């Protein structure tokens, strides 16, 4: 989306959920500090994002990237299922016409 914004001037607004927005920005400022990007602090299983009209929803969260969390397979599974249900509910309530799960 940032690429489309840079190349075509599309002005796509992106809202992303992160447990630690400051860590995300320091790790990948070219993505998370880009114009049009807004980070919300929270966890996929318990986030409060409110109601806002959205066009599409991309769910790419997983604990496999966090080695400390990945060691507990049942917790990873529960987080993945619960988090995916919450994201899909959020997308439906807020009018997303498309969802992408990765």
C-alpha positions in Angstrom: 0.0 0.0 0.0 2.9 2.3 0.7 4.3 1.5 -2.7 1.0 2.4 -4.3 1.0 5.6 -2.4 4.5 6.5 -3.5 4.2 5.5 -7.1 0.6 6.5 -7.9 -0.2 9.0 -5.2 -3.2 6.9 -4.2 -3.3 8.1 -0.6 -4.4 4.8 0.8 -4.8 4.9 4.6 -3.6 1.9 6.6 -4.4 1.1 10.2 -2.3 -1.7 11.7 -2.5 -3.4 15.1 0.7 -3.9 17.0 1.5 -5.1 20.5 4.4 -2.7 20.5 4.1 0.2 17.9 7.4 1.7 19.0 9.2 -1.6 18.4 7.5 -2.0 15.0 8.5 1.5 13.9 12.1 1.0 15.1 12.3 -2.4 13.3 10.8 -1.2 10.0 10.4 2.6 9.9 10.0 2.5 6.1 6.7 0.6 6.6 5.3 1.7 10.0 6.4 5.4 9.9 5.3 6.0 6.3 2.7 8.6 5.5 -0.8 7.2 5.7 0.1 4.5 8.3 -1.5 4.5 11.7 -0.5 2.0 14.4 -2.9 1.0 17.1 -1.5 -0.7 20.2 -3.2 -3.9 21.2 -3.3 -7.7 20.9 -5.3 -9.5 18.2 -7.3 -11.4 20.9 -8.3 -8.3 22.8 -8.0 -5.1 20.7 -10.5 -2.2 20.9 -10.5 -0.4 17.5 -13.9 1.2 17.6 -16.1 1.6 14.6 -14.7 3.0 11.4 -15.5 2.3 7.8 -13.0 0.1 6.1 -12.8 -1.2 2.5 -10.6 -4.2 3.1 -9.0 -6.1 6.0 -5.6 -8.0 5.9 -4.9 -10.3 8.8 -1.2 -11.2 9.0 -0.7 -11.7 12.8 1.0 -14.8 14.2 3.0 -15.7 17.3 5.4 -17.8 15.3 7.6 -14.7 14.8 8.0 -14.4 18.6 10.1 -17.4 19.7 9.0 -17.0 23.3 5.4 -17.3 22.4 5.8 -19.9 19.7 7.1 -22.5 22.2 3.5 -23.0 23.6 1.7 -24.6 20.7 -1.8 -24.6 22.3 -1.5 -20.9 23.1 -0.3 -20.1 19.6 -3.3 -22.1 18.2 -5.8 -20.5 20.5 -4.4 -17.0 19.8 -4.6 -17.7 16.0 -8.2 -18.9 16.1 -9.5 -16.3 18.6 -7.6 -13.5 16.9 -8.8 -14.5 13.4 -12.4 -14.6 14.6 -12.1 -11.2 16.2 -10.5 -9.7 13.1 -13.2 -11.1 10.8 -15.9 -9.9 13.2 -14.3 -6.4 13.1 -14.1 -6.5 9.3 -17.7 -7.5 8.9 -19.0 -4.9 11.5 -17.0 -2.1 9.8 -18.1 -2.9 6.2 -15.0 -4.5 4.7 -16.0 -6.0 1.3 -12.8 -8.1 1.2 -10.6 -9.9 3.7 -7.2 -11.4 3.2 -5.9 -14.0 5.7 -2.2 -14.8 5.6 
